Amino acid sequence: MERKNSHMTRSSKEVASSTPYRILALILTFSMLLALGLCACSGKSTETTKKKKKAKKTTKETFETVSEPDEDPPTTSAVEPSDTSESDPFTTSTDDTTTSSVNPVVGISLPTKALKRWQDDGMLMKELLEADGYAVDLKFAGNDINTQLVQIENMINEECQVLIIAAIDGDSLTNVLDFAKAKNITVIAYDRLIRRTDAVSYYVTFDNYLVGTLQGEYIRIALDLDNADGPFNMEIFTGDPGDFNAKYFYDGAMSVLQPYISSGQLVVKSGQTDFYDVGTANWSTENAQNRMDTILTTYYSDGSQLDAILCSNDSTALGAELALSTSYTGNYPVITGQDCDITNVRNILSGYQSMSVFKDTRESVKATVNMAEEILTGSIVTVNDTSTYNNGTINVPSYLVSPVVVDKSNYEEILVDSGYYKKSDLS
Ligand code: BGC
């Protein structure tokens, strides 16, 4: 065996050193280098995928996505889990070079892993698309606008055919999406509308205005605003003003509550009712907690009762709850939320939050995957609304899914019986 090997080595050396073979070897090396250089410049894989052609099942795994821990944020944590483990768009991964040379057919860019819903959305989308044979590149952007821009740019360079984007800032993607449009890539805005561009083709979301009206209605009924002796004190926390959804949530809730504010039945002691005054940058729990702390110290430390806190989602609700737990001694207020994040559902069960609006993201994910596949196979794309969502440039054909209210009375039926959570997860 040894002899055979050494013979083989020797003879290949001999071959390589003879002049005609040397020239041939030089030509071959040069052509290989040239070919590699061309591939790198065009950003294409050697197995270039074609528009509307199914990709091979082999998937380009994205390193940061699959290696993420699956931990839930602690109930008492005032700070959102760090996003530092989310994708750094400037680093490369061995996965990138050692896995398949097939480029992703579908690029998915989501805002953050800090809220469990986005993680679940991304992982399920990826799983369903891969099960149908499409290669997927899934990235989370750590709630950082520039990171998301770079990630999307990379996906475009990778020649994906469909981009699914939940924008961190709905106004920041105009230029990068012009680039996508020039490359004939179809863009689906997921959950959050992308504004001021005609390069977005479809939108899948929940009825965001309805989310807000459900929250407003919950407060109206819980405080019995039409019959009870008031006035009642309420404070308001909505989301990041850069997220187009935040305005829909706010408008929907205020459509119910504003008449009671105007009549004096609801009093906002802080005076903060304007959309921008009640916004929460990045939807951050910490920012909401800080603002609630200041409000409690300034307006409620005299023993005033706080009767309700309108929170547009669960991360802001958690901030309000954490502030209350350290510096409020009155009767516990009605608190709204959205997403049924596991921490908040636990808080609903233990009485620290009143309700959350459940958006069964398994439904919006399925609708999105279905839409992506319709696009990729050249089929008619399923939408159920063509007039509600104007992004400032066009009416974006949309598929809307319905949200539902969850509280202590129905969480079992909606969240446990449907398999969204195991009952044991909630205690
Ligand atoms: C989503 C909510 C989410 C919020 C913060 C909104 O655009 O619709 O479900 O709670 O962003 O991430």
Residues whose N, C-alpha, C, O or C-beta is under 5 A from the ligand:
A	BS01	BGC	L115 D191 R192 D243 N245 W283 N313 Q338 D339
